[in-house]
Amino acid sequence: MKRYGLIGYPLSHSFSQRYFTEKFQREGITDCTYSNFSLASINELPAVLADPELRGLNVTIPYKQQVLPFLTAMSPVVESIGACNCIRIDGASRVGHNTDVVGFERSLVKKLGSHHQQALVLGTGGASKAVEWVLDQLGIVYRMVSRSPRPDTGDLGYDDLEPGLVACYTLIVNTTPVGMYPKVDDYPPLPYEALGPRHYLYDLVYNPERTQFLQRGAARGAVVENGHEMLVLQAEESWRIWQERA
Ligand SMILES: NC(=O)c1ccc[n+]([C@@H]2O[C@H](COP(=O)([O-])OP(=O)(O)OC[C@H]3O[C@@H](n4cnc5c(N)ncnc54)[C@H](OP(=O)(O)O)[C@@H]3O)[C@@H](O)[C@H]2O)c1
């Protein structure tokens, strides 16, 4: 049996386990299993890695950075952004990848127009690093928006988001958990009246399907997308990496 799984904490409702279990059933894959490993501390990881049948892991909050010392090699993206969400395991070899980057890029570009040249990225946590990397690759100029912007970084605060400024930044990516179930009435404090049909609002949140952030953008005619497709694409990219010939 080839074993795969997800490490994180807490893992109350994991998209990945359901996704891979259904995928294995759908595609008649009978020699693989996918489990949740809810680890209260990263120090519990060696016990998981000791399983000789383990072939790959996904990594989620809060371990995307803490897992780096356990890798024997990393992809250039992981080296650059310092976050890993996928590990390929071959015996003693543990290579770290970041498939959030692939998932976000492939999903984002589907609705991206040539006029989406300037972006605001809301939030400065783990997921924002993958978003920054993709925007850099696509040559899109961006400003980070934080609740506590450090003066030396050039990041904006939410109070800086005047309508005139928001009108110019036609791509806005929410990487904060604001609006996520169960707090579905919350939304990032933006001057939504400044949005229009040239705007593209991308929310990494996927539950609910349409957050208040996306609803308010759509009401102004903006193009909108949630994080569900990104989630599916990152899972499929993980699978591709695990199945690649050595
Ligand atoms: N669709 C996908 O495939 C996918 C992949 C990864 C993550 N996600 C989602 O993306 C979201 C963020 O994940 P993450 O790993 O980056 O989380 P995180 O490390 O906790 O960071 C989120 C950032 O959002 C900001 N933030 C947090 N709480 C906030 C609040 N109450 N109001 C305003 N800003 C707040 C903070 O930035 P500041 O302190 O600078 O304001 C924080 O650093 C989660 O909802 C996660 O489920 C989706």
The ligand as an SDF file (V2000), in Angstrom:
LIG
                    3D

 48 52  0  0  0  0  0  0  0  0999 V2000
   -7.8470   28.1800   -1.6640 N   0  0  0  0  0  0  0  0  0  0  0  0
   -6.7260   27.6360   -1.2640 C   0  0  0  0  0  0  0  0  0  0  0  0
   -6.1960   26.7050   -1.8830 O   0  0  0  0  0  0  0  0  0  0  0  0
   -6.0460   28.1860   -0.0490 C   0  0  0  0  0  0  0  0  0  0  0  0
   -4.6930   27.9050    0.1890 C   0  0  0  0  0  0  0  0  0  0  0  0
   -4.0980   28.4660    1.3250 C   0  0  0  0  0  0  0  0  0  0  0  0
   -4.8630   29.2650    2.1870 C   0  0  0  0  0  0  0  0  0  0  0  0
   -6.1700   29.4840    1.9140 N   0  0  0  0  0  0  0  0  0  0  0  0
   -6.9800   30.3440    2.7890 C   0  0  0  0  0  0  0  0  0  0  0  0
   -6.3420   31.6060    2.8960 O   0  0  0  0  0  0  0  0  0  0  0  0
   -6.5950   32.1770    4.1720 C   0  0  0  0  0  0  0  0  0  0  0  0
   -5.2800   32.6000    4.8260 C   0  0  0  0  0  0  0  0  0  0  0  0
   -4.4450   31.4900    5.0360 O   0  0  0  0  0  0  0  0  0  0  0  0
   -3.0000   31.7150    5.7010 P   0  0  0  0  0  0  0  0  0  0  0  0
   -2.3810   30.3780    5.7880 O   0  0  0  0  0  0  0  0  0  0  0  0
   -2.2180   32.7880    5.0000 O   0  0  0  0  0  0  0  0  0  0  0  0
   -3.4130   32.2440    7.1500 O   0  0  0  0  0  0  0  0  0  0  0  0
   -2.5370   33.1270    8.1240 P   0  0  0  0  0  0  0  0  0  0  0  0
   -1.0890   32.7570    8.0230 O   0  0  0  0  0  0  0  0  0  0  0  0
   -3.2220   33.0240    9.4130 O   0  0  0  0  0  0  0  0  0  0  0  0
   -2.5710   34.6170    7.5300 O   0  0  0  0  0  0  0  0  0  0  0  0
   -3.6620   35.3480    7.2390 C   0  0  0  0  0  0  0  0  0  0  0  0
   -3.2980   36.8400    7.2690 C   0  0  0  0  0  0  0  0  0  0  0  0
   -4.5180   37.5180    7.1870 O   0  0  0  0  0  0  0  0  0  0  0  0
   -4.5050   38.6560    8.0330 C   0  0  0  0  0  0  0  0  0  0  0  0
   -5.5960   38.4840    8.9990 N   0  0  0  0  0  0  0  0  0  0  0  0
   -5.7860   37.4800    9.8890 C   0  0  0  0  0  0  0  0  0  0  0  0
   -6.9050   37.6820   10.6120 N   0  0  0  0  0  0  0  0  0  0  0  0
   -7.4280   38.8510   10.1760 C   0  0  0  0  0  0  0  0  0  0  0  0
   -8.5730   39.6300   10.5520 C   0  0  0  0  0  0  0  0  0  0  0  0
   -9.4170   39.2220   11.5110 N   0  0  0  0  0  0  0  0  0  0  0  0
   -8.7970   40.7820    9.8790 N   0  0  0  0  0  0  0  0  0  0  0  0
   -7.9510   41.1950    8.8950 C   0  0  0  0  0  0  0  0  0  0  0  0
   -6.8510   40.5170    8.5250 N   0  0  0  0  0  0  0  0  0  0  0  0
   -6.6030   39.3630    9.1500 C   0  0  0  0  0  0  0  0  0  0  0  0
   -3.1670   38.7060    8.7370 C   0  0  0  0  0  0  0  0  0  0  0  0
   -2.3400   39.6580    8.0480 O   0  0  0  0  0  0  0  0  0  0  0  0
   -2.0330   41.0950    8.7280 P   0  0  0  0  0  0  0  0  0  0  0  0
   -1.6890   40.7930   10.1590 O   0  0  0  0  0  0  0  0  0  0  0  0
   -0.8990   41.6270    7.9510 O   0  0  0  0  0  0  0  0  0  0  0  0
   -3.2680   41.9070    8.6150 O   0  0  0  0  0  0  0  0  0  0  0  0
   -2.6460   37.2790    8.5790 C   0  0  0  0  0  0  0  0  0  0  0  0
   -1.2630   37.2160    8.5160 O   0  0  0  0  0  0  0  0  0  0  0  0
   -7.3690   31.1140    4.9760 C   0  0  0  0  0  0  0  0  0  0  0  0
   -8.7320   31.4300    4.9210 O   0  0  0  0  0  0  0  0  0  0  0  0
   -7.0810   29.8360    4.2160 C   0  0  0  0  0  0  0  0  0  0  0  0
   -8.1330   28.8960    4.3610 O   0  0  0  0  0  0  0  0  0  0  0  0
   -6.7730   28.9820    0.8250 C   0  0  0  0  0  0  0  0  0  0  0  0
  1  2  1  0
  2  3  2  0
  2  4  1  0
  4  5  1  0
  4 48  2  0
  5  6  2  0
  6  7  1  0
  7  8  2  0
  8  9  1  0
  8 48  1  0
  9 10  1  0
  9 46  1  0
 10 11  1  0
 11 12  1  0
 11 44  1  0
 12 13  1  0
 13 14  1  0
 14 15  2  0
 14 16  1  0
 14 17  1  0
 17 18  1  0
 18 19  2  0
 18 20  1  0
 18 21  1  0
 21 22  1  0
 22 23  1  0
 23 24  1  0
 23 42  1  0
 24 25  1  0
 25 26  1  0
 25 36  1  0
 26 27  1  0
 26 35  1  0
 27 28  2  0
 28 29  1  0
 29 30  1  0
 29 35  2  0
 30 31  1  0
 30 32  2  0
 32 33  1  0
 33 34  2  0
 34 35  1  0
 36 37  1  0
 36 42  1  0
 37 38  1  0
 38 39  2  0
 38 40  1  0
 38 41  1  0
 42 43  1  0
 44 45  1  0
 44 46  1  0
 46 47  1  0
M  CHG  2   8   1  16  -1
M  END
$$$$
